[in-house]
Amino acid sequence: MRRTGWIAVGMLAAAGSAAAVVVLVSGSDGGDQAGAGASGSAAPAVSARGPAPARSRPERDRTATEREVHAAVARSRRARLDRPQRRVARVAGAYIEALDAHDGAGVCGLFIPGALAAVRFPNERSSCAASVSASIGYRDPRGFPVFARARIARVRSIRITGADARVVATTVTRFAGHREPSVEDDLIYLGRRQGKWLIAKPDVALYRAIGVGEIPPRVLTPP
């Protein structure tokens, strides 16, 4: 049985009319995934002790996928941040870490109150924290990728304008099962409230975490 996987590499332009460009890399159990070589059956490495043990096909696939992820991340440039920008970066990082930990309370606590009101969580509960916790990792019956974890691999840029800020961060999202990860530039908008930076609106990472297959284009526009 063939398995088709994908690595999404998203590039979001810094201009106000930002557009997303997604490159799909397909593969199969036969090893024709980009980065795995022409045949996917390269000769085993040879050491002084003789041929290394042959790796299983899933292990070869994982190795090829990790090379693709590394190459995609390497195409992003890490920004040089000043002190105010580092404060903003810490909030964005804490937010992605809370998604990674499936921590609904941590996620909600980093948003401006009311910023998540328009989000339709697949598992609605009595509070924001409970809804987010119950929805992270949601398995949509239509077969959309199921969120497992996420991390910020690079902060590409941070722009602060008065009480508003925008972070462009290369984010790696991993999914359950044999789905290949996504590597994409996410836009995280923040606002300063009573001297504290908070997330101003939902972003791509949140929608991926709760299993939304079609992410609304409004994630690209300022709040």
C-alpha positions in Angstrom: 0.0 0.0 0.0 1.4 3.4 -1.0 1.6 6.2 1.5 1.6 9.8 0.3 3.1 12.3 2.7 3.8 16.0 2.5 6.1 18.7 3.8 4.5 22.2 3.6 7.0 25.0 3.3 5.2 28.3 3.7 6.6 31.7 2.9 4.7 34.7 4.1 5.8 38.1 2.6 6.4 40.9 5.1 4.2 43.4 3.2 0.7 44.1 4.2 -0.6 42.2 1.2 1.1 39.0 2.3 0.5 35.9 0.4 1.2 32.3 1.3 3.2 30.0 -1.0 3.1 26.3 -0.2 5.4 23.7 -1.7 4.3 20.2 -1.4 6.8 17.3 -1.3 5.2 13.9 -1.9 6.5 10.6 -1.1 5.6 6.9 -0.9 6.6 3.8 0.9 8.6 3.0 -2.2 11.1 5.8 -1.2 10.4 8.3 -4.0 10.1 11.1 -1.5 12.2 14.2 -2.3 15.5 14.0 -0.5 15.5 10.1 -0.3 17.5 9.6 -3.5 16.4 8.5 -6.9 15.4 5.0 -5.8 15.1 5.3 -2.1 17.3 2.2 -1.7 20.8 3.7 -1.3 23.6 1.3 -0.4 24.1 0.9 3.3 26.9 2.8 4.9 30.2 0.9 5.2 32.5 1.2 8.2 35.8 -0.6 9.2 33.6 -3.3 10.6 31.8 -4.0 7.4 28.3 -3.0 6.2 26.0 -1.3 8.7 22.7 -3.1 9.4 20.1 -2.2 6.9 17.5 0.2 8.2 13.8 -0.5 8.0 11.8 1.5 5.4 10.0 3.6 8.0 13.3 4.6 9.5 14.7 5.6 6.1 11.6 7.6 5.5 12.0 9.4 8.8 15.6 10.2 8.0 14.7 11.6 4.6 11.9 13.7 6.2 14.3 15.1 8.8 16.7 16.1 6.1 13.8 17.9 4.3 12.8 19.7 7.6 16.4 20.8 8.3 16.8 22.1 4.7 13.5 24.0 4.9 14.5 25.6 8.2 17.9 26.4 6.9 16.4 28.6 4.2 15.1 31.0 6.9 17.3 33.7 8.3 17.4 34.3 12.0 16.7 37.9 13.0 19.0 40.0 15.2 16.8 41.3 17.9 17.1 44.2 20.3 15.8 44.1 23.9 12.2 45.2 23.1 12.0 42.7 20.3 13.3 39.9 22.5 10.4 40.6 25.0 8.0 40.1 22.1 9.8 37.0 21.0 9.5 35.4 24.4 5.8 35.8 24.4 5.5 34.3 20.9 7.8 31.4 22.1 5.8 30.8 25.2 2.6 30.6 23.2 3.9 28.0 20.8 5.3 26.1 23.8 1.9 26.1 25.4 0.4 24.7 22.1 3.1 22.1 22.1 2.3 21.1 25.7 -1.5 21.0 24.9 -1.9 23.5 27.6 -5.2 25.3 27.1 -4.8 27.5 30.1 -1.4 28.6 29.0 -2.6 29.4 25.5 -5.6 31.4 26.6 -3.6 33.3 29.2 -1.4 34.6 26.4 -4.2 36.0 24.3 -5.8 39.4 24.6 -9.2 38.8 26.3 -11.8 38.1 23.6 -9.3 37.5 20.8 -10.4 33.9 20.5 -14.1 34.6 20.6 -14.5 34.0 16.8 -12.7 30.6 16.8 -14.9 27.6 16.4 -13.3 25.0 18.6 -14.1 21.4 17.6 -14.6 20.5 21.2 -16.3 23.4 22.9 -16.3 23.5 26.7 -17.4 25.9 29.4 -14.2 28.0 29.3 -11.5 29.0 26.9 -8.9 26.9 28.7 -11.1 23.8 28.6 -12.1 24.3 25.0 -8.5 24.7 23.8 -7.2 21.8 25.9 -10.0 19.5 24.5 -9.4 20.7 20.9 -5.7 20.5 20.6 -4.9 17.3 18.7 -8.5 17.0 17.5 -8.9 14.2 15.0 -11.2 15.4 12.2 -13.2 12.6 10.6 -12.4 14.1 7.2 -8.8 13.0 7.7 -7.0 16.3 8.3 -3.6 16.1 9.9 -3.7 15.5 13.7 -1.5 17.9 15.6 1.2 16.3 17.8 3.6 19.1 18.7 5.2 22.4 17.4 8.2 24.6 17.9 9.6 27.8 16.6 12.8 27.0 14.7 13.6 30.6 13.6 12.4 34.1 14.4 12.8 35.8 11.0 11.6 39.3 12.0 9.8 41.3 14.6 8.3 44.7 13.9 7.0 46.9 16.8 4.8 49.9 16.0 3.7 51.6 19.2 1.5 49.1 21.1 1.4 46.6 18.2 3.9 44.0 17.1 4.2 41.4 14.4 6.4 38.3 14.6 7.4 36.3 11.5 8.5 32.9 12.8 9.5 29.7 11.0 7.5 27.1 12.8 7.8 23.3 12.5 4.5 21.5 13.2 4.5 17.7 13.6 1.5 15.5 13.2 0.4 12.1 14.5 1.0 8.9 12.6 3.1 9.0 9.5 2.2 12.5 8.3 5.2 14.6 7.3 5.6 17.8 9.3 4.9 21.3 8.0 7.6 24.0 8.0 6.1 27.4 7.4 6.5 31.1 8.2 3.7 32.0 10.7 2.5 35.5 11.4 1.9 36.1 15.1 0.3 39.5 15.9 0.6 40.9 19.4 -0.7 44.0 21.3 0.5 45.6 24.5 -2.1 45.8 27.3 -1.2 47.4 30.6 2.5 47.1 29.8 2.2 43.4 28.9 2.5 41.9 25.4 -0.3 39.4 24.5 -1.3 37.6 21.3 -3.9 39.7 19.4 -5.5 37.1 17.1 -5.4 33.5 16.1 -2.6 32.4 13.8 -1.8 29.4 11.6 -0.3 27.4 14.5 -3.5 27.5 16.5 -5.6 26.3 13.6 -3.2 23.5 12.9 -3.3 22.5 16.6 -7.1 22.2 16.6 -7.2 20.2 13.4 -8.6 22.8 11.0 -7.9 21.7 7.5 -8.7 25.0 5.7 -7.0 27.8 7.5 -8.9 31.2 7.0 -6.9 33.7 5.0 -7.6 36.4 7.6 -4.7 34.9 9.7 -2.4 37.0 7.4 -4.0 40.4 8.0 -3.4 42.6 11.1 -6.1 42.6 13.8 
